Amino acid sequence: MRAFVPTRSHGHVTIRPIRLRDARELEALLLSNREWLERWEATSPGARGRWDVRAGIRSLLDQAADRTALPFVIECDGAMAGQLTVSGMAYGALSSAALGYWVGRAFAGRALAPTATALATDYCLHELGLHRMEICIRPENERSLRVVQKLGFRYEGLRRRYIHIDGDWRDHFCFAVVREEVPLGVLGRWTDGRADASAAAIPEHDRQSAGLPFRGGGWQR
């Protein structure tokens, strides 16, 4: 697992492999950010009781050993700031993966999410040889939508009741990038100012289908 899940850094942001000994610090970070994170957290239908961070890390490490996931801790200047996981890794003809992340409230606004996302995506596309990275985001999650806009991920469509989040099945907007679109990497394209935010534009009919207010001269968010 250690060789498969790398450590990558850019500026004050580092992504590194998650470890079992991170459980206590990670749990403390999650508990201190309940109000900030709970609305966006994946849940299991019918599950009850308190989540088990240590068991969750073990599951991620098992997936990493099977080469189907890349579980990272996000650090800001050496401090634990959040988590990023590349999951559903498929090889061969599909050669794709999906990416999700969270960052503690105290670290918001410091470009941790886009930097970590770019670092992980570049590793998958240009070092592991995957072809496609996907990010699915709840329509209401404006902060995460800004991440894909900054990085120039391309909007691909609305997925109805796609992932169980905060106790119910939620709609998600889907965004993706393929290797040919970023020959010099997602990070390089963004830091050089070449990322096209309009690629992530969401058609008005999908916004309305997801229950967002009309923007074209009518309702405003």
Buried (B, 14 or more C-beta within 10 A) or exposed (E): BEEEBBEBEBEBBBBBBBBEEBBEEBBEBBEEBEEBBEEBBEBEEEEEEEEEBBEBBEEBBEBBEEEBBBBBBBBBEEBBBBBBBBBBBBBEEEBBBBBBBBBBEBBBEBBBBBBBBBBBBBBBBBEBEBBBBBBBBBBBBEEBBBBBBBBBBBBBEBBEEBBBBEEEEBBBBBBBBBBEBBEEBBBBBBBEEEBBEEBBEBEEEBBBEBEBEEEEEEEEE
